Amino acid sequence: MKNQTPNDTWLVTGAGGLLGGDLVRAWPDRPVVGLRHAELDITDADACRRVLDEHRPAVVVNGAAHASLDFCETHRDEAMRVNADGPRCLAEACAGTGARLVHISTDYVFDGEQTEPYVEEDEPRPLSVYSESKLAGERAVLEVSARFLVVRVAWVFGFAEKSFPRTVLRRAQHMQTVRVIADQLGSPTYSLDIAEAIVRLVEVDVTGIAHFTNESVCTRFDMARYVFMRLGLDADRVQAMASSTLPWVAPRPARLELSKDRYRHATNARVRPWQEALDEYLEADAACAALARAASG
């Protein structure tokens, strides 16, 4: 083996995804190893053990997942393999080396019928195969070790090409009006805020399940209009549409909000509103600025 005990390295799986890549970007002051799917398939137990034996990380953050709801709905076995069996393989490898595992999950484990923000102890009620598979992954991780951490997040935006702000701006280059769903509420959450939250939770040794999103809820229609307004585009170019008009296969909750009380109490950290986080992101993302210039022409 390369090392016999965990060092100060953090290892991120799913580094080619929307959140995983930004987690690697967010921690320049610490040794971080980011692995894409081609470099580590978390459903391969032997590969998980080999990678952890090689790097001996202190912390492993699992961002690998099948995140497309409609793909999961029509490919149940594959969804369960990646989103449930994979986290178990990774958790068992972490337990074998003494690494701390932080597993990223989703607000979609809930059905959205509750009017108050969901706390960690609320009973999950998944609506879709994706939601079921993510819930199974949470439970698999915590069955392996109660000292591991599951962080549920929501509506992540960041520096990936498929990030929602870039997506709506890209569409605006080709259309005068952009139609966006206006009948589902959630909490937009900045990937770099998630990265900071993970560090804080690990530093104070939180285990089990913790929720983290940016504060408050909105529709994607609200978020798109905000993006247009902040980048100097006409917000009226964003038009509302009903989710029922889309050919979705998997059901989605109509409203979801996660309570951040456990996070706040454990870390004494402020949770900023999604608008404040989005402002910072739009200032930092040169791609959004370029897309906005193209869309204004």
Legacy VTK file of the C-alpha trace (Angstrom):
# vtk DataFile Version 3.0
C-alpha trace
ASCII
DATASET POLYDATA
POINTS 297 float
0.000 0.000 0.000
1.099 3.555 -0.680
0.257 4.759 2.866
-0.956 2.941 5.939
-3.092 5.647 7.555
-5.406 8.353 6.195
-3.657 11.629 5.337
-5.132 15.096 4.842
-6.233 14.402 1.264
-9.881 14.804 0.281
-11.145 12.631 -2.560
-14.175 13.612 -4.652
-16.017 11.067 -6.802
-18.203 12.142 -9.703
-15.797 15.007 -10.435
-17.147 15.238 -13.979
-20.626 16.144 -12.732
-22.276 19.465 -11.981
-21.472 19.439 -8.265
-18.412 17.180 -8.144
-16.325 19.359 -10.434
-17.114 22.466 -8.424
-16.214 20.743 -5.156
-12.714 20.132 -6.500
-12.555 23.770 -7.648
-13.730 25.022 -4.242
-10.885 23.621 -2.140
-7.640 24.991 -3.630
-6.052 25.268 -0.179
-6.166 21.526 0.535
-4.942 18.437 -1.317
-7.918 17.249 -3.337
-8.159 14.324 -5.739
-11.100 14.553 -8.146
-12.095 11.364 -9.966
-14.476 11.189 -12.902
-16.517 8.090 -13.709
-13.866 6.858 -16.155
-11.331 6.984 -13.324
-13.548 5.371 -10.678
-16.794 3.477 -11.123
-18.156 3.449 -7.585
-20.207 0.313 -8.324
-16.928 -1.611 -8.674
-16.055 -2.662 -5.118
-12.535 -3.745 -6.040
-11.858 -0.429 -7.773
-13.119 1.494 -4.731
-10.756 -0.420 -2.469
-7.806 0.067 -4.825
-8.357 3.824 -5.116
-8.698 4.307 -1.367
-5.663 2.137 -0.706
-3.696 4.259 -3.160
-4.717 7.711 -1.929
-5.613 6.966 1.731
-7.830 10.085 1.920
-9.088 11.433 5.223
-12.420 12.421 3.639
-14.257 11.057 0.612
-17.097 13.142 -0.860
-19.369 11.098 -3.101
-20.840 13.204 -5.884
-21.276 10.294 -8.296
-24.885 9.563 -9.266
-27.416 9.082 -12.020
-29.169 12.422 -11.611
-31.630 12.382 -14.524
-35.073 11.682 -13.105
-36.543 10.493 -16.381
-33.591 8.211 -17.167
-33.898 6.639 -13.734
-37.655 6.214 -14.126
-37.164 4.069 -17.238
-33.918 2.363 -16.108
-34.702 1.252 -12.576
-31.987 -1.400 -12.302
-29.292 0.990 -13.476
-30.528 3.732 -11.142
-30.424 1.399 -8.150
-27.009 0.082 -9.166
-25.412 3.532 -9.335
-27.378 5.463 -6.707
-27.753 2.717 -4.084
-25.267 -0.105 -4.670
-22.458 2.294 -5.615
-22.601 4.300 -2.373
-22.551 1.046 -0.394
-19.394 -0.110 -2.227
-17.748 3.230 -1.549
-18.848 3.250 2.090
-17.416 -0.212 2.669
-14.113 0.832 1.119
-14.035 3.951 3.328
-14.744 1.858 6.410
-11.824 -0.356 5.468
-9.316 2.520 5.372
-10.758 4.750 8.089
-11.796 7.501 5.673
-14.742 9.727 6.529
-17.478 9.508 3.874
-19.709 12.450 2.959
-22.463 11.272 0.624
-24.450 13.818 -1.397
-28.190 13.185 -1.542
-31.283 15.138 -2.515
-34.382 16.906 -1.237
-36.327 14.676 -3.647
-36.445 11.900 -1.048
-39.544 13.821 0.151
-42.870 14.133 -1.679
-43.368 17.866 -1.088
-46.773 17.484 0.549
-45.572 19.064 3.795
-46.011 22.829 4.049
-43.189 23.407 6.562
-39.516 22.918 5.789
-38.480 19.291 6.110
-36.176 18.395 8.998
-33.766 15.485 8.898
-36.041 13.304 11.046
-39.080 13.623 8.761
-40.141 10.396 7.065
-39.020 10.293 3.420
-41.718 9.633 0.830
-40.047 9.323 -2.575
-42.195 9.907 -5.658
-39.870 8.541 -8.348
-37.336 5.825 -9.039
-34.593 8.440 -8.788
-35.848 9.441 -5.347
-36.120 5.812 -4.240
-32.605 5.056 -5.414
-31.136 8.083 -3.653
-32.932 7.177 -0.436
-31.618 3.623 -0.709
-28.120 5.056 -1.159
-28.451 7.165 1.992
-29.542 4.159 4.009
-26.793 1.954 2.590
-24.112 4.479 3.577
-25.385 4.867 7.131
-25.839 1.115 7.545
-22.120 0.694 6.878
-21.168 3.309 9.481
-23.131 5.714 11.662
-20.103 8.063 11.624
-20.593 8.819 7.953
-22.499 11.903 6.779
-25.314 12.308 4.260
-25.872 15.873 3.014
-29.159 16.538 1.238
-29.040 19.421 -1.242
-31.385 20.909 -3.847
-31.438 22.690 -7.223
-27.663 22.975 -7.494
-26.219 25.644 -9.778
-22.553 26.243 -10.507
-19.901 26.291 -13.201
-20.910 23.242 -15.250
-22.344 23.583 -18.747
-25.696 22.135 -17.629
-26.058 24.590 -14.767
-29.505 26.226 -14.893
-28.359 29.868 -15.359
-26.170 28.919 -18.311
-28.930 26.766 -19.773
-31.549 29.522 -19.852
-29.046 32.051 -21.192
-27.969 29.660 -23.932
-31.596 29.244 -24.966
-31.988 33.029 -25.033
-29.360 33.262 -27.772
-31.731 31.500 -30.157
-35.148 32.634 -28.888
-36.620 36.007 -28.091
-38.687 34.443 -25.316
-37.652 31.605 -23.001
-40.359 29.498 -21.371
-39.565 28.290 -17.850
-41.546 26.228 -15.349
-43.457 28.380 -12.882
-45.413 25.881 -10.783
-42.692 24.099 -8.784
-40.953 25.592 -5.761
-37.488 24.705 -4.517
-34.292 26.204 -3.128
-31.572 27.141 -5.635
-28.230 26.249 -4.056
-24.779 27.458 -5.069
-22.242 24.661 -5.486
-19.515 26.639 -3.709
-21.798 27.223 -0.728
-22.333 23.465 -0.570
-18.558 23.002 -0.594
-18.174 25.405 2.324
-21.015 23.719 4.202
-19.405 20.288 3.794
-16.113 21.550 5.229
-17.888 23.127 8.197
-19.893 19.962 8.902
-16.792 17.775 8.739
-14.835 20.132 10.982
-17.415 19.860 13.759
-17.814 16.104 13.181
-21.500 16.047 12.254
-22.698 12.543 11.399
-25.942 11.048 10.099
-28.060 13.325 7.907
-27.778 17.089 7.469
-29.690 19.401 5.146
-28.104 22.282 3.266
-29.536 24.645 0.661
-29.461 28.368 0.210
-32.229 30.147 2.059
-35.797 30.608 0.782
-37.692 29.057 -2.126
-38.681 30.181 -5.605
-39.718 28.746 -8.945
-37.280 28.237 -11.792
-39.269 30.961 -13.567
-38.402 33.352 -10.710
-34.772 32.302 -10.849
-34.524 32.764 -14.614
-36.057 36.250 -14.433
-33.576 37.152 -11.698
-30.663 35.960 -13.848
-31.879 38.038 -16.799
-32.401 41.125 -14.644
-28.956 40.903 -13.000
-27.218 40.489 -16.364
-28.994 43.402 -18.012
-31.433 41.421 -20.136
-35.152 42.078 -20.350
-36.711 39.824 -17.702
-40.003 39.858 -19.602
-38.347 37.633 -22.184
-38.813 34.849 -19.594
-42.333 33.455 -19.842
-44.074 31.130 -17.416
-45.050 27.598 -18.358
-46.763 24.733 -16.539
-44.808 21.569 -15.778
-47.753 19.550 -17.124
-46.883 20.725 -20.648
-43.542 18.875 -20.575
-43.221 15.211 -21.607
-41.707 14.201 -18.271
-41.880 10.560 -17.235
-40.930 10.873 -13.561
-43.134 12.795 -11.117
-41.627 15.821 -9.363
-42.697 17.403 -6.047
-44.564 20.684 -6.385
-42.848 22.332 -3.396
-39.817 21.355 -1.355
-37.935 23.251 1.319
-35.342 21.759 3.652
-34.785 23.064 7.170
-31.193 24.196 7.762
-31.578 24.377 11.559
-29.304 21.418 12.243
-26.586 22.881 10.042
-26.874 26.322 11.642
-26.843 24.968 15.197
-23.871 22.687 14.521
-21.700 25.204 12.669
-22.937 28.628 13.868
-22.775 29.614 10.210
-25.088 31.920 8.311
-27.119 30.458 5.442
-27.423 33.152 2.806
-30.446 33.663 0.521
-30.324 32.145 -2.938
-30.368 35.646 -4.487
-27.164 36.632 -2.689
-25.452 33.391 -3.689
-26.640 33.771 -7.283
-25.300 37.337 -7.415
-21.843 36.081 -6.445
-22.007 33.274 -8.969
-23.055 35.567 -11.834
-20.180 37.916 -11.049
-17.715 35.020 -11.048
-18.911 33.058 -14.073
-17.443 34.477 -17.273
-19.517 32.005 -19.311
-22.778 33.522 -18.065
-21.541 37.015 -18.928
-20.582 35.914 -22.438
-23.899 34.143 -22.952
-25.777 37.229 -21.783
-23.883 39.429 -24.259
-24.713 37.002 -27.063
-28.372 36.859 -26.012
-28.689 40.665 -26.022
-27.620 40.996 -29.653
LINES 1 298
297 0 1 2 3 4 5 6 7 8 9 10 11 12 13 14 15 16 17 18 19 20 21 22 23 24 25 26 27 28 29 30 31 32 33 34 35 36 37 38 39 40 41 42 43 44 45 46 47 48 49 50 51 52 53 54 55 56 57 58 59 60 61 62 63 64 65 66 67 68 69 70 71 72 73 74 75 76 77 78 79 80 81 82 83 84 85 86 87 88 89 90 91 92 93 94 95 96 97 98 99 100 101 102 103 104 105 106 107 108 109 110 111 112 113 114 115 116 117 118 119 120 121 122 123 124 125 126 127 128 129 130 131 132 133 134 135 136 137 138 139 140 141 142 143 144 145 146 147 148 149 150 151 152 153 154 155 156 157 158 159 160 161 162 163 164 165 166 167 168 169 170 171 172 173 174 175 176 177 178 179 180 181 182 183 184 185 186 187 188 189 190 191 192 193 194 195 196 197 198 199 200 201 202 203 204 205 206 207 208 209 210 211 212 213 214 215 216 217 218 219 220 221 222 223 224 225 226 227 228 229 230 231 232 233 234 235 236 237 238 239 240 241 242 243 244 245 246 247 248 249 250 251 252 253 254 255 256 257 258 259 260 261 262 263 264 265 266 267 268 269 270 271 272 273 274 275 276 277 278 279 280 281 282 283 284 285 286 287 288 289 290 291 292 293 294 295 296
